[in-house]
Structure formats: C-alpha cells, structure tokens
C-alpha cells in the first residue's frame, strides 16, 4: 500500500507539474513573442519616422516624385556638363528652400539635372539607413491605383553594389498584403505591419509608413525584417527554458515526494497497518500503542488519536452487541428463515442468480440516484424475488429440453407462491411485491396479474430488468450464457414493451461501462 500510495501521489504531482510546465512554457513563448514584437515595432516606428523626416527634406519632393516616375531612365543617367553648370547656380541661390513652383519654372535641362541630383540624395538616404540598420531591406513604393507597386527607391545590395531601384514594380496586391489593404481603405495606424511569405523562402515581417504630401499618400516607406530567423531563435530559447523548467520541476517533485513519504505516507501506512491488525485481533490496547509512533504535530497525529479512541468505542459496542444477541436473533429471524428457504430452492444452474440480481438491481438504483434506504430495499428484494421456485420441482427447473404446456404453467406460478411466502414479512412488504410482479411487463403483457406501467412499483421494475439481464448472461440448463452485445441488444429492443425505459437505459449504460464483461456468471 505504501509504495502504491507513493506512486499515486507522485503521479498526481508529476501530472500537475507537467500541466504547470506546459502552461508556463506557452506563456513564456507567447509573452516573449509579444515583448519582442512590441520592442521591435517601437524600434521600427522610430526608424521609419527618422527615414521619412530625412526624405521629406528633399526640395520640391512632390515634383521630384512625378519627374522620377515619368522619366525613370533619364534620372538614372549621369549628369551632363550643361546640367552641372546650370544646377550649381540654382542650388547656391535656392538651396533646400526650392518648392514645386520654382521647379516648374526651370528649363528642361535644369529640371533634369536637379531631378538627378535629388534622386541621388533620396537614394543615398535609403542606402545609408539600410547599411546602418539590421533590416533585410528598405524601399519606397507607390501604392496608388495608377502606379501600383512602382518602386522609387530600394536599398543597395552591399555585396553586388547593384541598385535595382527607380522604375521597377513590386507586388502590392491587397489580397496578399493586409497592411496595404488597410492603408488603401483609409483606416490604418501610423505604421502598419504584416507577416509576408518571402518569395525566396521563409517569412518577412514588414512595416509600412505612409508618407502624405498635401494630404495625399504619395508613397510608402517599407522595412523588411527576417521573421523566420527570429521565430527559430525564439522557439529554441523557449524549448531551452522549458527543459530547464522540467529539470527544476523534477528536482522539486523528488524533494516533495521525499517530504510526503516521511510526513504523510509513512504515518498513513502505520495507521492502516494498525487498523488491519485490530480488525483481526480486536486489540484496542495494541492500536493505542501503535498510534503513539505517529508524529503528533500534524493532522495525521490527530487522526491517529481519533483512531485509538474509535477502537475503544468499537470494543464497547461489540461488548454491548454480544450482550444483545437474543434481540438480534429475534430481529433477523424472519429474513434468515426466508433466505434459508430460498437457498433450498436453488439448483446447480440458478446458483448465485438471486445474489447477482440483487447486485445488479442495487447498481441500477445507485446510478438512478435512489436513496440509500431504497438501495438496501431493492437489494433484499433481489435476493428473495425467486423464492417462489421452492414449489417448482427440480426436474422442471433443471430440464434441458422444451417444457410442456403444463410444466410451463407450473413455472409461471412461482411469483404467486413467492408472494404467499413473503407477504408474512411485515417489516418489508416490498419483498412480496417483487416476488409477485418481477415478471410483469411494462406494456401489460407479463404475468401473473397483467400489471403495466406505473401499476408496477418502480423498484419492482428495476428488479425485472436486473432479473432478465442475469438470465441472459448466466449459464442455464438449456444453454450457455449469452455474449454481452446480445444481452444489450435484447434489453434495448424491449424498451417500452417489456422494460421501463428509464430503467432499461440505465442498465444499458452500466453494460457499456463494463468493457471486460465482468457482469456475468
């Protein structure tokens, strides 16, 4: 018992710790992800705002964007000597204060040279930020309907020094970019985020910052972050923390089991051993001596003292009972007499039938939630329900061939005989009713009185189901016991005809829970 109890407590502790560990691991993972994203988003927000502010310093930016979009190849060409000469004086005169009207008033040569110069400033700002920050890429794109996906600038690849920028188009389909869909809807946060499948493999975490000029979104600044790499690192760290947690939990579990063994298991085992010894020897003095070995500084010590006191009281009760044997004999005389007659009526095939019916009936009553008193009544009713078979010749009960009409009629008379025997037990009138009506059917087709429905007492209806189940699942003179599924199907088939529906369904539930078919002879 000691080892079994220790194992059970250890298993419960282990299950509890595993559940706690899983919950903590989940919280660690979710919390770590949330904290990282919040921190990362704050960093991206700051970087995007700084990039936006630096790009907005581009003079006549609205006009520059139009020029770059309309003449992307021209803007990427080198300066001509004339452009250099003309633009130098303009820059010295207007500097960063040049506006869209100024730009519109320049000659074609000056506009072209100035557009080239400002594009290089714009592009350099993006390249500088990409090289300085830990992002996969930084780029500016147009998401308007007219120029969907048009690339104004994209961060330079340090390894190849290739700058695939102005004039290209990127995928900005709103169906695959929820952040862009929100921006286009007009209801969006200052910075929008999304996780996007990288065409080259893995996942990207992208932040979008719309840039408005004169109340209109002219382009979006985008930063890409390698989400797959972060997720892998986060998962590895979470697994490591969970494994460390498991190690700590294991140590705590071992320590707790050691403590429980000393302070709980051993005292309980000592109490159990002493009680079992008392059950054999009836020596309350020995129990008192044994209980003194149980530590008295906790609840088990109090329990041990209570057990000592209880054994003393039991000894006193036993003494009183022994002095009242005559009263007990008088109280049980009627029941013992009836049981003796029932035993005389049994043969080799029905041996144990009454006891099994009593057990099954009490199981049904328990599952139906009947009172303890009713459960006790129905058990006694089951024991004595077939007592009327005393009057049936053994040759008929044990007959292996088909009964004649006369023999069958005689068998059907046993409920009446049983009733006549038990009606004399006035302390429990239900015994006689069970003996008389346990072969009555719910639809009124039974015998001997053709009772039906509520005319049959509810407890007797329970006996009827239990009796039929045991008849099918025990050996008889004319056949071997039936398989469990056959017995179940027979009860189910006769719901509402032979059997009370509520009782039959309860019996089926008991059968279904009996996976090993323990409920048969």
C-alpha positions as CSV (number, residue, x, y, z in Angstrom):
1,X,0.0,0.0,0.0
2,X,2.8,2.3,0.9
3,X,4.5,2.0,-2.5
4,X,1.2,2.2,-4.3
5,X,0.2,5.4,-2.5
6,X,3.6,6.9,-3.0
7,X,3.3,6.1,-6.7
8,X,-0.2,7.6,-7.0
9,X,0.8,10.8,-5.2
10,X,4.0,11.0,-7.3
11,X,1.9,10.6,-10.5
12,X,-0.5,13.3,-9.4
13,X,2.3,15.7,-8.6
14,X,4.0,14.8,-11.9
15,X,0.8,15.5,-13.9
16,X,0.3,18.8,-12.0
17,X,3.9,19.9,-12.7
18,X,3.6,18.9,-16.3
19,X,0.5,20.9,-16.7
20,X,2.1,23.9,-15.0
21,X,5.2,23.5,-17.2
22,X,3.1,23.4,-20.4
23,X,1.2,26.5,-19.3
24,X,4.3,28.3,-18.3
25,X,6.1,27.3,-21.5
26,X,3.2,28.6,-23.5
27,X,3.1,31.8,-21.5
28,X,6.9,32.2,-21.9
29,X,6.6,31.7,-25.7
30,X,3.6,33.9,-26.2
31,X,5.0,36.5,-23.8
32,X,8.4,36.5,-25.3
33,X,6.9,36.9,-28.8
34,X,4.7,39.8,-27.7
35,X,7.5,41.6,-25.9
36,X,9.8,41.2,-28.8
37,X,7.2,42.4,-31.3
38,X,6.4,45.4,-29.1
39,X,10.0,46.3,-28.8
40,X,10.7,45.6,-32.5
41,X,7.7,47.7,-33.5
42,X,8.8,50.6,-31.4
43,X,12.3,50.4,-33.0
44,X,10.8,50.2,-36.5
45,X,8.5,53.1,-35.8
46,X,11.4,55.3,-34.7
47,X,13.5,54.2,-37.8
48,X,10.7,54.8,-40.2
49,X,9.9,58.2,-38.8
50,X,13.5,59.2,-39.0
51,X,13.8,58.0,-42.6
52,X,10.6,59.8,-43.5
53,X,11.8,63.0,-42.0
54,X,15.1,62.8,-43.8
55,X,13.3,62.1,-47.2
56,X,10.9,65.0,-46.7
57,X,13.9,67.3,-46.7
58,X,14.1,66.7,-50.4
59,X,13.2,70.1,-52.1
60,X,10.0,70.1,-54.2
61,X,9.5,66.5,-53.3
62,X,6.1,66.2,-55.0
63,X,7.5,67.4,-58.3
64,X,10.5,65.2,-57.9
65,X,8.3,62.1,-57.5
66,X,6.4,63.0,-60.6
67,X,9.5,63.5,-62.6
68,X,11.2,60.3,-61.3
69,X,8.0,58.3,-62.1
70,X,7.6,59.8,-65.6
71,X,11.3,59.6,-66.7
72,X,13.0,56.8,-64.6
73,X,15.6,56.0,-67.1
74,X,16.7,59.6,-67.6
75,X,17.0,60.2,-63.9
76,X,19.4,57.3,-63.5
77,X,21.8,58.6,-66.2
78,X,25.0,60.6,-65.4
79,X,25.0,64.4,-65.3
80,X,25.8,66.4,-68.5
81,X,28.3,69.3,-68.3
82,X,25.4,71.7,-69.0
83,X,23.3,70.3,-66.2
84,X,26.1,70.7,-63.8
85,X,26.7,74.3,-64.7
86,X,23.0,75.3,-64.7
87,X,22.2,73.4,-61.4
88,X,25.1,74.8,-59.4
89,X,23.9,78.3,-59.5
90,X,20.3,77.3,-58.8
91,X,21.4,75.3,-55.7
92,X,23.5,78.1,-54.5
93,X,20.6,80.5,-54.9
94,X,17.6,78.4,-53.6
95,X,19.2,75.6,-51.8
96,X,16.7,73.5,-49.8
97,X,14.0,76.2,-50.0
98,X,13.1,75.4,-53.6
99,X,9.4,74.5,-54.0
100,X,7.3,72.9,-56.7
101,X,6.5,76.2,-58.4
102,X,10.3,77.0,-58.6
103,X,10.9,73.6,-60.1
104,X,8.2,74.0,-62.7
105,X,9.7,77.3,-63.8
106,X,13.1,75.8,-64.6
107,X,14.3,74.9,-68.1
108,X,14.2,71.3,-69.2
109,X,18.0,71.0,-68.7
110,X,17.8,72.4,-65.1
111,X,14.8,70.2,-64.2
112,X,16.6,67.1,-65.5
113,X,19.8,67.9,-63.7
114,X,18.1,68.8,-60.4
115,X,15.9,65.7,-60.6
116,X,19.0,63.6,-61.0
117,X,20.7,65.3,-58.1
118,X,17.8,65.0,-55.7
119,X,17.2,61.4,-56.7
120,X,20.8,60.6,-55.7
121,X,20.2,62.3,-52.4
122,X,16.9,60.4,-51.9
123,X,18.6,57.1,-52.8
124,X,21.7,57.7,-50.7
125,X,19.4,58.3,-47.6
126,X,17.8,54.9,-48.1
127,X,21.1,53.1,-48.7
128,X,22.6,54.8,-45.6
129,X,19.8,53.7,-43.4
130,X,19.8,50.1,-44.8
131,X,23.5,49.7,-44.2
132,X,23.2,51.2,-40.7
133,X,20.2,49.3,-39.5
134,X,19.6,45.5,-39.2
135,X,16.9,45.1,-41.8
136,X,16.7,42.8,-44.8
137,X,15.7,45.8,-47.0
138,X,14.3,49.3,-47.0
139,X,12.4,50.7,-50.0
140,X,9.9,53.3,-51.1
141,X,6.9,52.3,-53.3
142,X,3.8,53.9,-54.8
143,X,0.6,52.0,-53.8
144,X,-1.9,54.3,-55.7
145,X,-4.2,52.7,-58.2
146,X,-2.5,54.5,-61.1
147,X,1.1,53.5,-60.2
148,X,0.5,50.3,-58.1
149,X,3.9,48.9,-57.0
150,X,6.1,51.5,-58.7
151,X,9.5,51.5,-56.9
152,X,11.0,54.9,-56.2
153,X,14.0,53.6,-54.4
154,X,15.3,50.3,-52.8
155,X,18.2,49.7,-50.6
156,X,21.5,48.9,-52.3
157,X,22.9,45.4,-52.0
158,X,26.3,45.8,-50.4
159,X,27.6,42.5,-51.9
160,X,27.0,43.4,-55.6
161,X,26.6,47.2,-55.4
162,X,23.6,46.8,-57.7
163,X,20.9,49.4,-57.1
164,X,17.7,48.0,-58.8
165,X,15.6,51.0,-58.0
166,X,13.6,53.5,-59.9
167,X,11.1,52.2,-62.4
168,X,10.7,48.6,-61.2
169,X,7.4,47.3,-59.9
170,X,6.7,45.2,-56.8
171,X,3.8,43.0,-55.7
172,X,1.4,45.2,-53.7
173,X,-1.8,43.2,-54.3
174,X,-4.1,44.0,-51.3
175,X,-5.3,40.4,-51.2
176,X,-1.8,39.2,-50.2
177,X,-0.7,42.3,-48.3
178,X,-3.2,43.0,-45.5
179,X,-1.2,46.1,-44.3
180,X,-1.5,47.7,-47.8
181,X,-5.2,46.8,-47.8
182,X,-5.8,48.7,-44.6
183,X,-3.8,51.7,-45.8
184,X,-5.8,51.8,-49.1
185,X,-9.1,51.6,-47.1
186,X,-8.2,54.9,-45.3
187,X,-8.4,53.3,-41.8
188,X,-4.9,52.5,-40.7
189,X,-2.4,53.0,-37.9
190,X,0.5,55.4,-38.3
191,X,2.6,52.3,-39.0
192,X,1.1,49.1,-40.3
193,X,2.6,45.6,-40.0
194,X,2.2,42.2,-41.6
195,X,3.9,38.8,-41.9
196,X,4.5,38.0,-45.6
197,X,5.8,34.9,-47.4
198,X,9.2,35.7,-48.8
199,X,9.4,34.5,-52.5
200,X,12.9,33.4,-51.8
201,X,11.8,31.3,-48.8
202,X,10.9,32.0,-45.2
203,X,8.7,34.8,-43.8
204,X,9.2,38.5,-43.7
205,X,7.9,40.9,-41.1
206,X,7.2,44.2,-42.9
207,X,6.5,47.6,-41.5
208,X,4.8,50.2,-43.7
209,X,4.8,54.0,-43.1
210,X,2.6,56.0,-45.5
211,X,4.0,59.4,-46.5
212,X,1.5,62.1,-47.2
213,X,2.2,65.2,-49.3
214,X,-0.5,67.9,-49.5
215,X,-3.0,65.4,-47.9
216,X,-2.4,62.6,-50.3
217,X,-0.3,59.4,-49.8
218,X,2.4,59.7,-52.4
219,X,4.5,56.7,-51.4
220,X,5.0,54.2,-48.6
221,X,8.3,53.6,-46.8
222,X,8.8,49.8,-46.1
223,X,11.3,48.0,-43.9
224,X,11.6,44.2,-44.1
225,X,12.7,42.0,-41.1
226,X,13.6,38.3,-41.2
227,X,10.8,36.8,-39.2
228,X,11.8,33.2,-39.8
229,X,15.2,33.7,-38.2
230,X,13.7,35.4,-35.2
231,X,11.0,32.7,-34.8
232,X,13.6,29.9,-34.9
233,X,15.7,31.6,-32.2
234,X,12.7,32.3,-30.1
235,X,11.5,28.7,-30.3
236,X,14.9,27.4,-29.4
237,X,15.1,29.7,-26.4
238,X,11.6,28.7,-25.3
239,X,12.4,25.0,-25.6
240,X,15.6,25.5,-23.6
241,X,13.6,27.4,-20.8
242,X,11.0,24.6,-20.8
243,X,13.8,21.9,-20.5
244,X,15.4,23.8,-17.6
245,X,11.9,24.1,-16.1
246,X,11.4,20.4,-16.4
247,X,14.7,19.8,-14.6
248,X,13.8,22.1,-11.8
249,X,10.3,20.6,-11.6
250,X,11.8,17.1,-11.4
251,X,14.1,18.1,-8.5
252,X,11.2,19.7,-6.7
253,X,9.0,16.7,-7.3
254,X,11.6,14.4,-5.9
255,X,12.1,16.6,-2.8
256,X,8.3,16.9,-2.4
257,X,7.9,13.1,-2.6
258,X,10.6,12.6,0.0
259,X,8.9,15.0,2.3
260,X,5.5,13.4,1.8
261,X,6.9,10.0,2.3
262,X,8.3,11.0,5.7
263,X,5.4,13.2,6.9
264,X,2.4,11.6,5.2
265,X,2.9,8.2,3.6
266,X,4.7,6.5,6.4
267,X,2.2,7.7,9.1
268,X,-0.8,6.7,6.9
269,X,0.8,3.3,6.4
270,X,1.3,2.9,10.1
271,X,-2.3,3.8,10.8
272,X,-3.5,1.4,8.1
273,X,-1.4,-1.5,9.5
274,X,-2.6,-0.9,13.0
275,X,-6.3,-0.8,11.9
276,X,-5.9,-4.0,9.9
277,X,-4.3,-5.6,12.9
278,X,-7.2,-4.5,15.1
279,X,-9.7,-6.0,12.6
280,X,-8.0,-9.4,13.2
281,X,-7.1,-9.3,16.9
282,X,-9.6,-6.8,18.2
283,X,-6.9,-5.4,20.5
284,X,-7.6,-1.7,21.1
285,X,-4.7,-1.5,23.5
286,X,-2.3,-2.5,20.7
287,X,-3.8,0.2,18.5
288,X,-3.2,2.8,21.2
289,X,0.5,1.7,21.5
290,X,1.0,1.8,17.7
291,X,-0.6,5.2,17.2
292,X,1.9,6.7,19.6
293,X,4.5,6.1,16.9
294,X,2.7,8.5,14.6
295,X,4.0,12.1,14.7
296,X,1.6,14.2,16.8
297,X,2.4,17.6,15.3
298,X,0.1,17.5,12.3
299,X,-3.4,16.4,11.3
300,X,-2.3,12.8,10.9
301,X,-1.4,12.8,14.6
302,X,-4.9,13.9,15.5
303,X,-6.3,11.3,13.1
304,X,-4.2,8.6,14.9
305,X,-5.6,9.7,18.2
306,X,-9.1,9.6,16.8
307,X,-8.5,6.0,15.5
308,X,-7.3,5.0,19.0
309,X,-10.4,6.4,20.6
310,X,-12.6,4.8,17.9
311,X,-11.2,1.3,18.5
312,X,-12.0,1.7,22.2
313,X,-15.6,2.7,21.3
314,X,-15.9,-0.2,18.9
315,X,-14.8,-2.6,21.7
316,X,-17.5,-1.2,23.8
317,X,-20.1,-1.5,21.1
318,X,-19.1,-5.1,20.4
319,X,-19.5,-5.9,24.1
320,X,-23.0,-4.3,24.0
321,X,-23.9,-6.3,20.9
322,X,-22.7,-9.5,22.4
323,X,-25.0,-8.8,25.3
324,X,-27.9,-8.3,22.9
325,X,-27.6,-11.5,20.9
326,X,-31.1,-12.5,21.7
327,X,-32.6,-9.2,20.5
328,X,-30.5,-9.5,17.3
329,X,-31.7,-13.1,16.7
330,X,-35.3,-12.0,17.0
331,X,-34.7,-9.1,14.6
332,X,-33.2,-11.2,11.9
333,X,-35.3,-14.4,12.3
334,X,-37.8,-13.7,9.6
335,X,-35.1,-12.7,7.0
336,X,-32.9,-15.7,7.9
337,X,-35.8,-18.1,7.6
338,X,-36.8,-16.7,4.1
339,X,-33.1,-16.9,2.9
340,X,-32.9,-20.5,4.1
341,X,-35.9,-21.4,2.0
342,X,-34.5,-19.5,-1.0
343,X,-31.2,-21.5,-0.7
344,X,-33.2,-24.7,-0.6
345,X,-34.9,-23.8,-3.9
346,X,-31.6,-23.3,-5.8
347,X,-30.0,-25.8,-8.1
348,X,-26.7,-26.0,-10.0
349,X,-27.9,-23.8,-12.8
350,X,-29.5,-21.0,-10.9
351,X,-26.8,-21.0,-8.2
352,X,-25.9,-17.3,-7.4
353,X,-28.8,-15.9,-9.6
354,X,-30.6,-14.2,-6.7
355,X,-27.5,-12.6,-5.4
356,X,-26.4,-11.3,-8.8
357,X,-29.9,-9.9,-9.4
358,X,-29.7,-8.1,-6.1
359,X,-26.3,-6.7,-7.0
360,X,-27.4,-5.5,-10.5
361,X,-30.6,-4.0,-9.1
362,X,-28.6,-2.1,-6.5
363,X,-26.2,-0.9,-9.2
364,X,-29.2,0.4,-11.2
365,X,-30.7,2.1,-8.1
366,X,-27.4,3.8,-7.4
367,X,-27.0,5.0,-10.9
368,X,-30.5,6.4,-10.9
369,X,-29.7,8.3,-7.7
370,X,-32.1,6.5,-5.4
371,X,-31.7,6.9,-1.6
372,X,-29.6,4.6,0.5
373,X,-32.8,3.2,2.0
374,X,-34.2,2.3,-1.4
375,X,-30.9,0.7,-2.4
376,X,-31.0,-1.5,0.6
377,X,-34.6,-2.4,0.0
378,X,-34.0,-3.3,-3.6
379,X,-31.0,-5.5,-2.7
380,X,-33.2,-7.5,-0.3
381,X,-35.9,-7.7,-3.0
382,X,-33.4,-9.1,-5.5
383,X,-32.3,-11.7,-3.0
384,X,-35.8,-13.1,-2.5
385,X,-37.6,-12.4,-5.8
386,X,-37.4,-16.0,-7.0
387,X,-38.2,-17.6,-3.6
388,X,-41.4,-19.0,-5.1
389,X,-39.4,-21.5,-7.1
390,X,-39.3,-23.6,-3.9
391,X,-42.6,-25.0,-5.1
392,X,-41.3,-25.9,-8.6
393,X,-39.9,-29.5,-8.9
394,X,-36.2,-29.6,-9.6
395,X,-36.8,-31.8,-12.6
396,X,-38.6,-28.9,-14.3
397,X,-36.2,-26.2,-13.3
398,X,-33.2,-28.2,-14.5
399,X,-34.9,-29.6,-17.6
400,X,-32.7,-29.1,-20.7
401,X,-35.5,-29.7,-23.3
402,X,-38.6,-27.6,-24.1
403,X,-41.2,-27.5,-21.3
404,X,-44.6,-28.9,-21.8
405,X,-47.6,-26.5,-21.5
406,X,-48.4,-27.9,-18.1
407,X,-44.8,-27.6,-16.9
408,X,-44.6,-24.0,-18.3
409,X,-47.8,-23.1,-16.5
410,X,-46.3,-24.5,-13.3
411,X,-43.2,-22.4,-13.7
412,X,-45.3,-19.3,-14.1
413,X,-47.0,-20.0,-10.8
414,X,-43.8,-19.3,-8.8
415,X,-44.5,-15.5,-8.5
416,X,-47.7,-16.3,-6.7
417,X,-46.0,-18.8,-4.4
418,X,-43.2,-16.4,-3.6
419,X,-45.7,-13.7,-2.8
420,X,-47.6,-16.1,-0.4
421,X,-44.3,-16.9,1.4
422,X,-43.0,-13.3,1.7
423,X,-46.3,-11.5,2.5
424,X,-45.8,-12.7,6.0
425,X,-42.7,-10.4,6.4
426,X,-44.5,-7.3,7.5
427,X,-41.4,-5.2,8.1
428,X,-40.6,-5.1,4.4
429,X,-43.8,-5.5,2.3
430,X,-41.8,-4.7,-0.9
431,X,-40.3,-8.2,-0.8
432,X,-43.6,-9.8,-1.5
433,X,-44.4,-7.4,-4.3
434,X,-41.1,-8.0,-6.0
435,X,-41.7,-11.8,-5.8
436,X,-45.2,-11.4,-7.3
437,X,-44.6,-8.8,-10.1
438,X,-41.0,-9.3,-11.3
439,X,-42.3,-11.0,-14.4
440,X,-44.8,-8.2,-15.2
441,X,-44.1,-6.3,-18.4
442,X,-44.1,-2.5,-18.8
443,X,-46.8,-2.8,-21.6
444,X,-49.0,-5.2,-19.5
445,X,-48.2,-8.4,-21.3
446,X,-46.5,-10.1,-18.4
447,X,-47.7,-12.4,-15.7
448,X,-49.3,-13.2,-13.2
449,X,-51.6,-10.1,-13.0
450,X,-51.1,-8.3,-16.3
451,X,-49.8,-5.1,-14.5
452,X,-48.4,-2.3,-16.7
453,X,-46.6,1.0,-16.4
454,X,-47.0,2.8,-13.1
455,X,-49.2,0.0,-11.8
456,X,-45.9,-1.9,-11.2
457,X,-43.9,-0.3,-8.4
458,X,-40.7,1.4,-9.6
459,X,-38.4,-0.8,-7.5
460,X,-40.0,-3.9,-9.0
461,X,-39.5,-2.6,-12.5
462,X,-35.8,-2.4,-11.6
463,X,-35.8,-6.0,-10.4
464,X,-37.4,-7.0,-13.7
465,X,-34.5,-5.6,-15.8
466,X,-31.8,-7.0,-13.4
467,X,-33.5,-10.4,-13.5
468,X,-33.7,-10.5,-17.3
469,X,-30.1,-9.4,-17.7
470,X,-28.8,-12.1,-15.4
471,X,-31.0,-14.7,-17.0
472,X,-29.3,-13.9,-20.3
473,X,-25.7,-13.6,-19.0
474,X,-25.6,-16.7,-16.8
475,X,-25.5,-20.4,-17.7
476,X,-28.8,-22.3,-17.8
477,X,-29.7,-25.9,-18.1
478,X,-30.6,-25.5,-21.8
479,X,-27.8,-23.1,-22.9
480,X,-24.5,-21.3,-22.1
481,X,-24.6,-17.6,-21.1
482,X,-25.1,-15.1,-24.0
483,X,-22.5,-12.7,-25.3
484,X,-22.7,-9.2,-23.8
485,X,-23.7,-7.5,-27.0
486,X,-26.6,-9.9,-27.5
487,X,-27.9,-9.2,-24.0
488,X,-27.5,-5.5,-24.5
489,X,-29.4,-5.6,-27.8
490,X,-32.2,-7.6,-26.2
491,X,-32.7,-5.1,-23.5
492,X,-32.6,-2.2,-25.9
493,X,-35.1,-4.0,-28.2
494,X,-37.6,-4.4,-25.4
495,X,-37.5,-0.8,-24.1
496,X,-41.1,0.4,-23.5
497,X,-42.5,-3.1,-24.0
498,X,-41.0,-5.5,-21.5
499,X,-38.9,-2.9,-19.6
500,X,-39.4,0.6,-18.1
501,X,-37.5,2.9,-20.5
502,X,-35.7,4.8,-17.7
503,X,-34.5,1.6,-16.0
504,X,-33.5,-0.1,-19.2
505,X,-31.5,2.8,-20.4
506,X,-29.7,2.9,-17.1
507,X,-28.9,-0.8,-17.4
508,X,-27.5,-0.3,-20.9
509,X,-25.3,2.5,-19.6
510,X,-24.0,0.0,-16.9
511,X,-23.4,-2.6,-19.6
512,X,-21.5,-0.1,-21.8
513,X,-19.2,0.8,-19.0
514,X,-18.5,-2.9,-18.4
515,X,-15.7,-3.2,-21.0
516,X,-14.4,-6.6,-19.8
517,X,-17.9,-8.2,-19.4
518,X,-17.4,-8.7,-15.7
519,X,-21.1,-8.6,-15.1
520,X,-21.9,-12.2,-15.9
521,X,-21.8,-15.6,-14.1
